[in-house]
Amino acid sequence: MNIIDNEYVYNGGGVAIGDFNNDGFQDVYFTGNMVGNKLYLGKGDMRFSDVTEESGATGEGRWCSGVALADINNDGLLDIYVCATFYRNPGDRRNMLYINQGITNDGIPVFREMADHYGIADTTQSTNAVFFDYDKDGDMDLYVLVDRLDPRHSPNQFKSTVRDGSSAGTDRLYRNDWNDSLQHPVFTDVSIQAGILIEGFGLGVNVSDINRDGWPDIYVTNDYISNDILYINNGNGSFTDRAKDYLKHTSYSAMGNDITDINNDGLLDIVAVDMLPEDNLRRKVMQNASSYTTYINIKQYDYSYQYVRNTLQLNLGDRPGSDSSYDPLFGDIGYYSNISSTDWSWAPLVADFDNDGFRDIIITNGFPRDVTDHDFIAYRTNTKGYASKEMLLEQIPAVKLKNYAFHNNGDLTFSDVTDQWGIRLPTFSNGGAYADLDNDGDLDYIVNNINDSAHVYRNNLMQGKEKKSHFLRLRLVIGKSSAGTLGTTVEIRYGKKGFQFQEYTPYRGYLSTMESFIHFGLGEDSTVNELRIRWPDGALQVLNDIKANQVLTIEKQKDLPAHQYTDSNGPYFFEDITTSIGVNFIQNERDYIDYNIQKLLPHKLSQYGPAMATGDINNDGLDDFLWGGLMDIQAVSLYRNQMGNSVKRNWNHLPAWTLSKKKMRACYYLMPITMGTWIYILPVEDMKTLPARIITGTGSIATTVKG
């Protein structure tokens, strides 16, 4: 069992944090691959007790990956859903559902494995799972993330993506249907009818209301060349992939992801991590060369544009001209924000670790064998058929790396504070989770490592006597449990201009489940002026004048007013009127591959795009405009302004006349077009008698004609 035979041998395990015995202390559940799972009960003051065997949640000897916690049967006790993978025999990778049977006199929760009874003993190559109420019927449905390698094909081979749900690499959606006779839910696979149809190599999944219509959407980050998927909930039990509409590009080998508001503007942003090293040496050793052929194939096979780096997709708000009430557009600021390069990364965890009111980022990373090392690849190629597996494995470098910690500067940038925050231990880390393990008001951090013990990092922010940074923690309850609160959104206003927005989901990062609280850092403010809760059914609950530094349990009230969803479409400062005024210009360009001549070009020089110039061509007091084009294909397109509310296309080609010797008085516009050609619009001295001239850099001149 090694990395040469199976590329997923080092994908690692997850961490789940929750209070299984309802004693007020957070407990921790780890999944293992070649070892059993572990359950540790929190005893307070950062002390834990291993109760795995007594609890019965051992992992059944399977290769376990992701773990999701939820009170599935709504009895007030947390249950555990564990994904199993890796093995060829489907029976050896049946997912497990540990139903909490109750708590012993010793305070130990006892679990019974009941995945078959509930209909979710999934046998796909599942990576992770999340619970959410996709149909808003009040119970929790299940999304299972699938990552299956086909030994017949390279995962980076271009091919037509299977989009009909028939691929074994397609995710699964299970609907929760209550069974009266069994007195517990039984889940039904509704993947096909719900539109979960696209294959991929799923490593990360998050559920969030991306388009703010009150219905939960699904974002999937896929490994290798497969596209990331953004399933937008249509509100009728089905989903539609809108990733290409919302995202201009994504990470290439995308691992885990997180969705939250990183700049406190009330809009949800997306963080996804990849494999770009920070230092120049590892970049040269690990990173593949860019290929224009790959770029062409991406278009030909209908893939999304992808780049090897972490991405921070900033939500830019509603796009003008959208037919829906809210249709957001995202822009990647990963490079600008300083979080793009964290090596072989797995889990981005976005939370306010220093309680200053802005969410920071901790990223787990590491891989026990650098299989993408170019020296190893060359060695393997040159010794093909001669070197044994043992010899090959000895040649693969093993480099432990520190996890990364980034402090949010509050201006869309982050500072690397890894060493300052004490995250200095080099590891091979995968799943990670955060929670307030010692109930002191700040977030601690746990990470699951390969071939090493797990690490628990205590946050010392609140250890001093003077609490300079304030906080507010919320526990949401409907009835007697937190079941049904997934997808609740909370807005707070504090101080003079303080504002924060959060959407409740514990499933973040990679393979893991966070604590079931909403945590706000408040900085120096000690009071929240207003707290607005929008429950999953749309009900709105408002609280005022809340003191900081407390854990507040909020139960949903009855007879609440409904939250009003507002139409975000306009009025906008600018409006797209291209079609309505009759502009139908399309730029045509030759596909000339510059890189065949000079491989080191930073970008193509042969496709600068069309030039544009404006001016009063016919001296009627209205500006006209023209576009340039390629010689012999599309010289110039001229549009005459018709009283300011429409245009008329007059020319398709510009005749070559001799340059006039008349004295030119001014130059309205000077802009480049393809291959060094320029356009000038030059009004002559006597505008009453002579029309404007249009001159191109090729020496052509045209004089406008009346009418």
N, C-alpha and C positions, 0 to 999 in steps of 0.2 A: 504494500500500500504506500504509494509515493507520488510525488508531483509529476513524474514523467508519465505515469499511467493514467492519472486523473488530475486534471487542473483544479478541481474543487477540494482537494484534500486539505487545503489551508484556509478555507473560507470561514472557519471558526464557529464560535457559539455566541449566544446572546445572554442578556441580563434582564431580569424583570424585578421590579420593586413594588411591593404592596403590603398592606396589613392583612395577613391571612387569618390571624386569630383575634382581630379587633381589640388589641390591647393598647393601641395608640402609638406603637413603635413600628417602624417600617421593617419589613422582612425582605430577604433577597433570595431569588431563585436563579441559578446558573444552569445553562444547558452545556452538555459535553459531547464531544465527537467520539473519541475512543475511550472515554471514561463516562461514568454515570453522571446524571444531573445531580445538583445539590440544592437543598433548601436550608437556609439559615434564618432562624427566628431572631429578631431584634430584641435585646434585653434592656436597651437604654444605655446612654453614655458610650455609644459606639462599640458595644459588646454584642456578640452574636453566638448562637448555639446551633450546631448541626443536628437537624431532626429529620434528615432525609429518609432514613429507613423507617422510622416511626410513622412518618406522614404517608408513605407509600408512593410518593411522586418521584420515582427513581429514574425514569426514562426508558425502562424496559429493555435496556441493553442496545438501544438503537442509536444511530448516528444523528444526533439532534442538532437543530440549527436555531430557528427563530422561536420566540416564546411571546405569547400574548395573554394578558390577564383580563378577566372580565367576570362579572357576576351574571353568568349566562341564564340561570334559572330564577334570578331575582329573589333570592332568599337572604340577601344581606351578607353573603360570604363570597369571597373572591375565588374563582376557579382558574385553572391553568390550561391553556392550549399550547401544545408543543408540536413543532414541525419536525419531521424526520426525512432524511434524504440519503444520498450517496450510494447506497447498496443497490445492486441490480434487481434482486428479488423484491417485487412490490410488497410482499408481506412483511419484509424487513424495514420498510419505510412508511408504514402506516402511522399517520399522525395520531397523537394522543390527546385526549381531553380528560383532565383530572378534575372531577367534580368534588367540591368541598363538602364532606359529609357532616361536618361539625367539629367542635373543639373538645378535646379531652380535659379532664380535671387538672392535668399538668400544663394546660394552655397550648397543646400541640394540635394543629389542624390535621385531620385525617382525610385523605383523598381516595377516590375510587376512579379507575380509568374507565370511561364510558363513551369513547368516541363512536363506537359502533352503534350504541343505543341512540345517540343524538344524530347519527347520519353524517358525521364529518371525519370518519377514519380515512381521510384522503391518502391515496397512494402515489400521487405524482411526485416528481422531484421538487418538493416544496422547500422554499427558502424561509419564508416568513408568513405571518397572517395578521390581519387586523379585523376587529369587530367594529361595526357601525350600522346605523339604521338607514339603509339606502332608499327604502320605500316609505319611510316615515310612518310606520304603523305601530311604533312604540316598543318594538323589540330589536335585539341586536342581530344583524346578519353578519356573514363572515366572508372575507375576501382572502383567498389563498394565493400567495405569490409563488410562481413556478420558475425554476431555472434548470433546464435539462440540456445537457450536451449530447449532440448526435455524433457518435463516433465515425459516421460516414462522411461528415463534412467539417471543414474548419469553421469555427464560430465567427470568423471574420471574412468568410467567403460571401461575395455579393451574389444574391439570388432574390427571387421574388418572395416577398414576405407573405406567409400564410395568414389570411385575414378572414377566414370563415369558421374559426373555432376548431378545426380538425387537427391542428398540430398538438403533439404531446407537450409542447413548450408553451401552451396557452394557460393563463391564469384561470382560477376558478372562483365563481361567486355562488355562495350558498345562502338561500333565503330561510329565515327563521319562521317556522310554522308551529304554533302551539298544538300539542296533542293532549286532548282532555283525558283520554284513557291512561296515558302514561304519566300525566301530570308533569311533563317537561317538554321543552321544544324538540322538534325533529327537523333537521335542516334538509332542504331540497336544492340540488344543483340546478341553477337557472342561468348558467353562464351564457349559453347560446341565445336564449330569448332576451337576455338583458344586454346583449351586444358586447360581451367580453370575448372578443374574437381574435385578437392579434397576438401572434407568437412573440416570444422574446426570451432574454436571459435575465430574469428578474432578480435584483439584489436589494432594492429598496422600495417601500410602498408607504404612502401617507394618504390620509383622508382629510379633506378640507373643502370648505365651500369657496372655491376659487373665484367663481363669478357672482358671488353674493346674491344668489336667488333663493336661499333658504334650503337648498338641496345639496347633500354632501357629494363631492367629486373625488376622484381617485387619481393620484399621481404615482406613476411607476418609473423608477430608474432602472434601465437595463444595461447589462454588461455587454462588452464587445461592440459589434457594429449595429446591433438591433436598436431601433429607435426607442427613446423614452416615450411613454404613453401618458396622455392626460385625458382620462375618461370624464367627460362632463355629463352630469346627471340631467337627463331630459325631463325628469319629473313625472314620468309615466312608466317607471320600472325598467327603463333602458338607458344606455350610455352611448356617447359618441366621442371618438378620439379627436381632440382639438389641439394637440400639442404643436403642430406646425402653424396653426393660426395664432397661438399665444406666445410661442418661443421662437426666436430667430435662429438659435442654435442651442445645443446642449453639451454636456460632458460626454466624452467618447466611451470609456469604460466606466460608466457611472455606477457607483456603489450605493451607499445609503443616502438618504435625503431628509431634510426637515423643512417644514413650512410654518412660518411665523412672521410677525411684523418686526423687521430689524431697525426701522427708522421712525417708529411711532407716528405713522401717518394714517393708521387705520386700515392699511392694505396689506394683504398677505404676500410675503416674498418667499422665494424658494432657494434653498441651498442644497447643492449636490456635489459630491466629492469624487475625485478621480485619482490619477497616479503620477502627476507631474512633480518631479523632485525639486527641492528648493535650490540646491547647489549645482553649479555648472558641471562638475565632474559626473555626478550621477545622472544628470540630464543627457550628457553625451553617451554614457555607458548604457542607459536604459531606454532612451526614447527612440522610436523609429523615425526615419526621415519622412518629411512631407511628400506627398505624391499628387501630382495633378491628375493622374489617371484615377486615383481614388475620388477626387473631387468630381470628375466626370461621371464615374459609376454611381456616386451618390444621387446625382440627378436622374441618371438613366433608370436606376432601380427604385426610385422614389423613397430614398432614405432622407432623414433629417441631417442637416449639417452638424457635425460633432467635432469637438476639439479636446485634446488630452490636457485637461486642467479642471480644477474646481470651478464651478459656476455659482454666482450669486445673482439670481434672477430678480431684479428689482421691479416691483409692480408699479408701472407707470400710470395706472388708472385706466379708465374706460377709453376705448378707441372710438373716435368719431365715425359716424356712418354705420354703426352696428345696428342690427335688427333687434337684438335682445336688450333687456333693461340694463345689463352690465356685461361688457365684453372686454376684459382687460388685455393689455399688452405688456410684455415683460422685456427688460433690457439687461443683459449680463454686465455686471460691474465687478466680477471676480478679481480681475487684475487691478482695477482702480482701488478696490477695497482692501487689497493686500492679503487675500486668503486663497489665492489661486494655486499655490504650490506647496503641498504638504505630503508629498511622496505617496506611497501606496496606501491610500486612505480608505476608511470603512464607514465610520459613524460620525456625522456632524451633529453635535448636540448644541442647540441654540437656546440659551436661557440667561437670565441676569444673575451671574455668579457673584458679583460684587455689590448688588443692590443699589446701583446708581441710577436706575430707571431705563437703562439701555441693555438689550440682550447681547451677551457675548457668545463666543463659539469655542467649544472644545472638540477636537477632531482626533479620533483614534486612527492609528496607522501601523503598518508593519506587515511583512510577509517573510516567512522563514527561509524561503529560497528565492533568490532573484533570477527567476527563469527567463526574464527578458533581457538579462545581461548579454551584451553583444559578444563579449569574449567567450562566454559559455556557448552561445548559439553557434559561433564559428567552430569551436571545438567539437560540438556535437555533429555539425555538418561534415567536418573533415574526418571524423572517426566513425561515421555511420557504418554499421555492420561489424565493427571491430570492438568498440568499447562496450563493456557490460554496463548494466544499470547502476551497479555499485560504483564503477569508475565515473560514470556520468554524474551521479549524485554528489560525488566528492568534489566535482569541478564547479558546482553551482554555489555562488557566493551566498553567505548568510550574514545579513547586516541588521542588527537591532536598531530601532529608531525611537525617539521620544514622541509621545503624543504632542499635539499642538494646542496651545491656548491663545485665544485672541480676545483682547479687550475692545469693546465697542466705543469708539471715540465720539459718537454722537453726530458725526458728519459724513456718514456712509463709508468711513474708513475704519480699519481695525489695526491695532498694534499687537505684535507678537509678544506675549507676556509669559511664555512657557516657563522660562527659568524663574521669573519673578514670582509666579504662582506656585512654584515647587513641583511642577510635573516634569521631573528630570530623569526618571528611570527609563532606559531603553528597553523596549519590549516588542513582541509581535502581538498587537492588540486588535481585537475585532469589535464585538458588541460592547456597548457602554450605556450607562444610565445615570441619571441624577435624581436626587431626593434629599430632603432634610432628614438625615438619618439620626441626628441627635436632638432634633426639635429645638434648635436655637435660632431659627429664622434665616439661615442661609443654606444654599444648596451644596451638598456634598456630591462626590463623583465616584462611581465604581466602574471598573473595566475588566472584561474577560480576556485573558491572554492565552496564547497557544504555547504549549510545553512549558508553562510557568504558572505560578499561583496568581489568582486574581488580585488586583490592586484596589484598595479602598483609600480615597483621598478625602480627608476631613477638611472642610472649609473653616479656616480660623478667623474669618471676617468678624464674627460676633463674639469672639472669645474674650475681648477686652472689656473693661468695666464700662467705658463710655461707648454707647451704641450710636455711631455717627451716621450710619446708613439705616434707614427705616424700611419696613417691609409690610406686606399684607398677603396672607395666604388664605385661599378660599377652598372649601370643600362643598361641592354641589350635591344635593340630594333630592331625589324624587321618590316619595314614599319612604321606604326604609333602607334604600340603598342608592348607590351612585349609578346603577343600571338605568340607561335611558338618558343620561346627561351628556353623552358623547355628542359633540357638535355644538354645544352651548357656547355662545360668544359673550365676552365680558368687556365692557369699556369702563375705564376709570378716569376721572378728572381730579386733579389735585394741584395745590399751589396756585401760582399765577397762570401758568400756561401748560402745566403738566397733563399729558394725555397718554394713555396706553390702551392697547387692544389685544386681546388673546382669544383664541378659539380652543376649547378644551378637547384634547385627544392625548392619550398617554403613549401612543405608538409613534415613536420618532427614531431617527438615526438609522441603526442597522441591527436587525434581529432582536430588538429589545423593547421593553415597556417601562415608561417612567412612572413616577409616583402619581397618585390620583388626586393631585391638588393643582390649583392654579396659583402660581407664585408671581407676585409683583414686587420689584424693588422700587423704593420711593425716594431714594437719596436723602436729602435733608428735610423733606416734608413729613410731618407726623400725622396728617389727617387727609383722608380721601373725601373730597367734597361731594362727589356723586359717583355712584356705581350703577351701571345699567347692564342688566342680564337679559339676553335674548335666548330663551329656552328653545330646544329643537323643534317644538311645535309652533314656534313663532310668538309665543307669549312674552310680554315685556314686563320685567320686574325692576323697580328702581329703589335704591337705598341711598341715603344721604348722611353726611357728616360721620364718617366711620373712622375710628381711631386706628392708627397704625400699630405694628408690632403685635399682631394677634393672628390666630387661626380662626377664621369665621366660617361656621357651617351655615349654609344658606339652603333652606328647603323651599321648593317651588310652592308658591301660593296658589290658591284657587281663584277663578274668575279674574284672571289678569287680562289687561287689554292686549290686543295683537300688535306686534311690531309692524310698522308700515315700511314696506320696501319701496324705495324711491327710484324713479326712472332717472338714470344718470345721463341720458342722451340730450345734452345741450342745455341752454345755448352755449356754443363754443366760440372762442375768439376768432378761429378760422373755420371755414366750411368748404368742403370739397365740392366744387361745382364743375369739375372737368367734363363729365358726361352731359350735364344739362345745357352747357353752352356750346357743345358740338366739337370739343377737342378730342380727336381720335388718333393722335400721333403715337406711333410705336417705333422705337429705335431698333434697327437691325444692325448687327455687328458680325464681322467674320470671326470665326473661332480660330485664332492664331495662337499656337502654344509657344509663348516666349521662353519657357523654361527649357525647351529643347535646344535653345541657343545659349542661354545663360542660366544655369541651375541655381545660382545664388541670388537671383532677383527676389526682393521682398514681396513684390506683387507684379502683376502684368502691366506692361506699359502700352500694349496695343489696344486697350479698350478703356479709354478715358471717358467714354460716354458722350452724349450729344452736347454741343454748345447751344446756348440760347441767348437771343438778343431781343431787346424791346425798343420801340421807337415809333414815332408817328410817320408811317410810311407814306400815306396819301394826304397828309396835311389837313386832316379833318378834326383835329383836336383830341383824338382818341389814340391811345397807345396800341399798336399792333405788335405781334411777336412772331419770331421765326425760330425754327430749330435747324441745326446743321446735321449732316449725316456723312456717311462714307462715300467717297468718290466711286462712281459707276454703280452704286447701289441706291443711294438716296441722298441727293445733294442737299437741298434745302426745302423745308416745308414752311410756308408762310400762312399765317392766320390773320385775317383782317377783322378788326374790331367793329361790330355792328351795334352801334349806340350803347355799348357798355354791357349789354345783357346776352350777347351771343357773338360767335365768331364765324367767319367764312373762310374756308381753305381755298387759296388762290393758286399756289404753285406747288408742284411736286419736284421740279428740277430748276436749278439756277443756270441761266444761259451765261456763256463766257463772253463778255464784252470788253472792250478796251477801257482801261482806267481813264476817267475824265481828268482833265488838267485844271478844272475849276478849283478855286481856293476853298478848302474845307474849313469850317468854322469851329466845329466841336465834335467830340466822339462820345456818343451816348453809352456805348457798351463795348467791351473788349473781353471776349471769353474764348478759351481753347476748345477745340473739338478734336476728334480722333486724328492721330498721326500728325500733330503739329499744325493743323489748319485753324485759322482764326476767322471770326466774323466781326465786321465793323458795320455799324449803322451810322452814317455820317450825313447830317443835314447840311445842305450847302448854304452859301451866304444869303442868297435871295430866296427865302422859302416860298415867296408868292409865285415865283416863276419857274422854279426848278424843284423837282421832287427829290426825295432822299436817295442816297446811294447805299447799296449794300455791297461790301467788299469782302472777299474771302482771302485767306492767306495763300491760296494757290494762284492769286493774281486775277481772279475773275471779278467783274463788277456788273451789277444789275441796276437798272433804273426803273422805279415803279411806274406803272401805267395807270392812267385814269380809269376809275371804275373798278 
